[in-house]
Amino acid sequence: MKNKNLFKILSFTFSLIVIMNVSACASSKGIAEPHKTEGPLFAHNNPGSDNVKSGKPVDINKYRDLLIDINRYTTNGGYYQKKHEKHLLSMAGEIVEGQNLEISKKSVGFYFDKISANKDILFLGFDVNIEKENTSDYGKFSVNIIKENVNGIIDLMYKYNFILNESGIAGIVIGFKWKAGKNFELVNIWMNKEDIRLFYNKKITINELFLRSITTNSSGKVILLPI
């Protein structure tokens, strides 16, 4: 995006939607259409390359049930999922196997802020199922899981930076979901790809990346966490 503050302005003007629930809750996200930006932010991999370097081969067929159902996309943004399907599956497999995390079924794909109806802001993302084994309150637990998991996740996702180079993709959204009684609690972190670029160029720290990002709660409201 031309103006790196546009993301924050839009995000605080409109309440961001909650990350897609795969089980009991209905989806509140959709897919955005492409928009134009200036030049590539990431240039380490050739766009569309099938030769993304990996620590070990991943059997992508094991992870097809993690992709968003292509029929759920509400705009032609489904183009990105079709174009990058093999890479999305490989990325999901590396996160599951490399980070020992459980990605929610039918959650890997591309999301936009459905409440604001701004289909020009598209995020690559997915849900991660987390077990809550302690009595921490929502805020403290949310901070802990973000700090413990996000750095490793985006390290793996960065190998697929040619997806972020797509002009219609504004960043990454990672959702964490855990059972709270009969319901689910959620926390989502929305990261602008320009801020991710600054982090990988060692211009900002991981904590500064968190501070520049937007977090939303189970109700889809923007929240401030003591990260």
Steps between C-alpha positions, in 0.01 A plus 500: 500500500612850424432628848613268776258670740198413285470160663487642851253776405262255337538250780415745776216656298327170459484208739696213355325170467584200709701222345295224335370234743504156345277320750216672685532857378413631155757667281512879501773543242508507127738537210614825346567589140850605391615861531811677377807586706844623416776246429586181690573521870660157507736378231675192637297240311380490143122552491323175428813293554447134584847485653448666836782374718384297797657320791339175390245391238135536594226268379258772398214258436471450877395862547233560236228509765665811650424717196195722494222348288541679168121532477494721810686783330265787421710683239757410234766499771476121479744548214783527754413173670488318167826658387688422821323184614814284494696761695221552755492126565877485534499799736227345714689172517820672608317690774328187629815287488761766571317690774295211635182706472147394411354707217121509491340320210384715209673811633810542278440765238433869443288729717364854490320732740141409426350755741665793324427331163841618379587226256831660411659387826579130481697299757664161472407309814362207696381391846709311754330284765654554844445309824452723803623305800524779756281762661655806333256772403429572134751784464792326667440174316467682166832678551671173591382307195584785263851535641559125507376419151487789254874545448549136401193500277600806298855365471354206307250713310775736385640228275179542301544875471414497130139455614529822700644665189160467337360848458165405652641374828549750783647276769462197725232417757548221754218393727526298820194315627441315825207339679349700786218301654249426227626782279821603330722798573701661222785743456619612158808696401495691171845593367564742216745357246704821504557453873597138441751622242647743755532218753685274258727784396581544873354849506257413780490230771239229535338694786485810281335290231239393755442862606451608138250222443130486584349245737133409515307298755222241494245769418704634210585820685841665489677455833824616660718230650804563726743344254 
